[in-house]
Amino acid sequence: MSDGFTKAEREAMKERAAELRAEKGGKKKADNLQALLDKIEGLSGDEKKLAVALHQVVTREAPGLDPRTWYGMQAYEKDGAVLVFLQLPSKFGTRYATLGFNDGAQLDDGDMWPTSYAIAELTDGVRAQVATLVRRAVAD
C-alpha cells in the first residue's frame, strides 16, 4: 500500500529530519555553510554549475542571508526562516531546476506574483535575473 509519497519525497523528508536533529544539537552557521558546500561539491555537470552560480549570486547580492540545506536542497535563510532555495532536476526527477522563494521574500507585486522560477539553462541573462530577484527578496 502506498503512503502517497514518492521515493524522492520520502528521501527529502528524511533529509529534513536529519537537518532538524542537527539543529537541535547546536549546529552553528559555519556547520550549515559547510553542509551546503558539501552538498554542492557532491553535484556534477550543469547542476553543479547552477548551484555554484546561485551561491555566488546570493553571497554577493544578499550577504545577510545564511546558507544551509533545507529538505536536502540548497537554501538561504533570514532570521531562521528559509527565504530562497534551489530544487535541482535530479532531486525529484523534473526536467528543469526551480528557484523558489518562501513568503518572507519581498517579491510582492499587486494581488498576485510568482514565487518560483524554472531554470532550464544557466545563461548570463538568467544570472542577472536571479541577482535581481535575490535583491528584491531581501529588500526592506
C-alpha positions as a Markdown table, in Angstrom:
| # | Residue | x | y | z |
|---|---|---|---|---|
| 1 | Met | 0.0 | 0.0 | 0.0 |
| 2 | Ser | 1.3 | 3.4 | -1.0 |
| 3 | Asp | 1.7 | 6.2 | 1.6 |
| 4 | Gly | 1.1 | 8.8 | -1.1 |
| 5 | Phe | 4.7 | 10.0 | -1.2 |
| 6 | Thr | 7.2 | 9.2 | -3.9 |
| 7 | Lys | 10.6 | 7.8 | -3.1 |
| 8 | Ala | 12.2 | 11.2 | -3.7 |
| 9 | Glu | 9.7 | 12.9 | -1.4 |
| 10 | Arg | 10.4 | 10.4 | 1.3 |
| 11 | Glu | 14.1 | 11.0 | 0.9 |
| 12 | Ala | 13.6 | 14.7 | 1.2 |
| 13 | Met | 11.7 | 14.3 | 4.4 |
| 14 | Lys | 14.4 | 12.1 | 5.8 |
| 15 | Glu | 17.0 | 14.8 | 4.9 |
| 16 | Arg | 14.9 | 17.5 | 6.6 |
| 17 | Ala | 14.5 | 15.3 | 9.7 |
| 18 | Ala | 18.3 | 14.9 | 9.9 |
| 19 | Glu | 18.7 | 18.7 | 9.4 |
| 20 | Leu | 16.3 | 19.4 | 12.3 |
| 21 | Arg | 18.1 | 16.9 | 14.6 |
| 22 | Ala | 21.5 | 18.6 | 13.8 |
| 23 | Glu | 20.0 | 22.0 | 14.6 |
| 24 | Lys | 18.8 | 20.8 | 18.0 |
| 25 | Gly | 22.3 | 19.6 | 18.6 |
| 26 | Gly | 23.5 | 23.2 | 18.5 |
| 27 | Lys | 24.6 | 23.3 | 14.8 |
| 28 | Lys | 26.2 | 26.6 | 14.1 |
| 29 | Lys | 26.1 | 28.8 | 11.0 |
| 30 | Ala | 29.5 | 27.6 | 10.0 |
| 31 | Asp | 28.3 | 24.0 | 10.1 |
| 32 | Asn | 25.3 | 24.9 | 8.0 |
| 33 | Leu | 27.6 | 26.6 | 5.4 |
| 34 | Gln | 29.8 | 23.5 | 5.3 |
| 35 | Ala | 26.8 | 21.2 | 4.8 |
| 36 | Leu | 25.7 | 23.4 | 1.9 |
| 37 | Leu | 29.2 | 23.5 | 0.4 |
| 38 | Asp | 29.5 | 19.7 | 0.8 |
| 39 | Lys | 26.1 | 19.3 | -1.0 |
| 40 | Ile | 27.3 | 21.5 | -3.9 |
| 41 | Glu | 30.6 | 19.6 | -4.1 |
| 42 | Gly | 28.7 | 16.4 | -4.5 |
| 43 | Leu | 26.9 | 17.6 | -7.6 |
| 44 | Ser | 28.2 | 17.3 | -11.1 |
| 45 | Gly | 27.7 | 18.9 | -14.5 |
| 46 | Asp | 25.1 | 21.6 | -15.1 |
| 47 | Glu | 23.6 | 21.1 | -11.7 |
| 48 | Lys | 26.9 | 21.9 | -10.0 |
| 49 | Lys | 27.4 | 25.0 | -12.3 |
| 50 | Leu | 23.9 | 26.2 | -11.4 |
| 51 | Ala | 24.4 | 25.6 | -7.6 |
| 52 | Val | 27.7 | 27.4 | -7.6 |
| 53 | Ala | 26.3 | 30.3 | -9.6 |
| 54 | Leu | 23.4 | 30.7 | -7.2 |
| 55 | His | 25.7 | 30.6 | -4.2 |
| 56 | Gln | 27.9 | 33.3 | -5.7 |
| 57 | Val | 24.9 | 35.5 | -6.5 |
| 58 | Val | 23.3 | 35.1 | -3.1 |
| 59 | Thr | 26.5 | 35.8 | -1.2 |
| 60 | Arg | 27.2 | 38.8 | -3.4 |
| 61 | Glu | 23.7 | 40.3 | -3.5 |
| 62 | Ala | 22.4 | 39.3 | -0.1 |
| 63 | Pro | 25.3 | 38.7 | 2.3 |
| 64 | Gly | 22.9 | 38.9 | 5.2 |
| 65 | Leu | 21.3 | 35.6 | 4.3 |
| 66 | Asp | 22.6 | 32.5 | 6.0 |
| 67 | Pro | 23.4 | 29.4 | 3.8 |
| 68 | Arg | 22.1 | 26.0 | 4.7 |
| 69 | Thr | 20.4 | 22.9 | 3.4 |
| 70 | Trp | 16.6 | 22.5 | 3.5 |
| 71 | Tyr | 15.0 | 19.2 | 2.7 |
| 72 | Gly | 18.4 | 18.4 | 1.2 |
| 73 | Met | 18.3 | 21.4 | -1.1 |
| 74 | Gln | 20.4 | 24.4 | -1.3 |
| 75 | Ala | 18.8 | 27.2 | 0.7 |
| 76 | Tyr | 19.4 | 30.6 | 2.3 |
| 77 | Glu | 17.6 | 31.9 | 5.4 |
| 78 | Lys | 16.9 | 35.2 | 7.1 |
| 79 | Asp | 16.2 | 35.3 | 10.8 |
| 80 | Gly | 15.9 | 31.5 | 10.9 |
| 81 | Ala | 13.4 | 31.1 | 8.1 |
| 82 | Val | 14.3 | 29.9 | 4.6 |
| 83 | Leu | 13.9 | 32.7 | 2.1 |
| 84 | Val | 15.2 | 31.2 | -1.1 |
| 85 | Phe | 16.0 | 27.7 | -2.3 |
| 86 | Leu | 17.1 | 25.7 | -5.3 |
| 87 | Gln | 15.5 | 22.5 | -6.3 |
| 88 | Leu | 17.6 | 20.7 | -8.8 |
| 89 | Pro | 16.1 | 18.4 | -11.5 |
| 90 | Ser | 17.7 | 15.3 | -10.0 |
| 91 | Lys | 16.0 | 15.9 | -6.7 |
| 92 | Phe | 12.5 | 14.9 | -7.8 |
| 93 | Gly | 13.2 | 13.9 | -11.4 |
| 94 | Thr | 12.0 | 17.1 | -13.1 |
| 95 | Arg | 13.1 | 18.5 | -16.4 |
| 96 | Tyr | 14.3 | 21.8 | -15.0 |
| 97 | Ala | 15.7 | 23.4 | -11.9 |
| 98 | Thr | 13.4 | 25.5 | -9.7 |
| 99 | Leu | 14.4 | 28.7 | -7.9 |
| 100 | Gly | 11.9 | 29.1 | -5.2 |
| 101 | Phe | 11.1 | 31.9 | -2.7 |
| 102 | Asn | 9.1 | 31.5 | 0.5 |
| 103 | Asp | 6.7 | 34.0 | 1.9 |
| 104 | Gly | 9.3 | 36.1 | 3.6 |
| 105 | Ala | 10.7 | 37.2 | 0.3 |
| 106 | Gln | 9.7 | 40.7 | -0.7 |
| 107 | Leu | 8.6 | 39.8 | -4.2 |
| 108 | Asp | 5.1 | 41.2 | -3.7 |
| 109 | Asp | 3.6 | 42.8 | -6.9 |
| 110 | Gly | -0.1 | 43.6 | -6.6 |
| 111 | Asp | -2.5 | 40.8 | -5.8 |
| 112 | Met | -0.5 | 38.0 | -7.5 |
| 113 | Trp | 3.1 | 37.3 | -8.2 |
| 114 | Pro | 5.4 | 34.3 | -8.9 |
| 115 | Thr | 7.3 | 32.7 | -6.1 |
| 116 | Ser | 9.1 | 30.0 | -8.1 |
| 117 | Tyr | 11.0 | 30.1 | -11.4 |
| 118 | Ala | 12.0 | 27.4 | -13.8 |
| 119 | Ile | 15.6 | 27.4 | -14.9 |
| 120 | Ala | 16.3 | 25.4 | -18.0 |
| 121 | Glu | 19.8 | 26.7 | -18.7 |
| 122 | Leu | 22.3 | 28.9 | -16.9 |
| 123 | Thr | 23.0 | 31.9 | -19.1 |
| 124 | Asp | 24.3 | 35.4 | -18.3 |
| 125 | Gly | 20.7 | 36.6 | -18.6 |
| 126 | Val | 19.5 | 34.0 | -16.1 |
| 127 | Arg | 22.3 | 35.1 | -13.7 |
| 128 | Ala | 21.2 | 38.7 | -14.0 |
| 129 | Gln | 17.5 | 37.8 | -13.4 |
| 130 | Val | 18.4 | 35.7 | -10.3 |
| 131 | Ala | 20.5 | 38.6 | -8.9 |
| 132 | Thr | 17.6 | 41.0 | -9.4 |
| 133 | Leu | 15.2 | 38.5 | -7.7 |
| 134 | Val | 17.5 | 37.9 | -4.8 |
| 135 | Arg | 18.0 | 41.7 | -4.3 |
| 136 | Arg | 14.2 | 42.2 | -4.3 |
| 137 | Ala | 13.6 | 39.3 | -2.0 |
| 138 | Val | 15.7 | 40.8 | 0.8 |
| 139 | Ala | 14.6 | 44.4 | 0.3 |
| 140 | Asp | 13.1 | 46.1 | 3.3 |
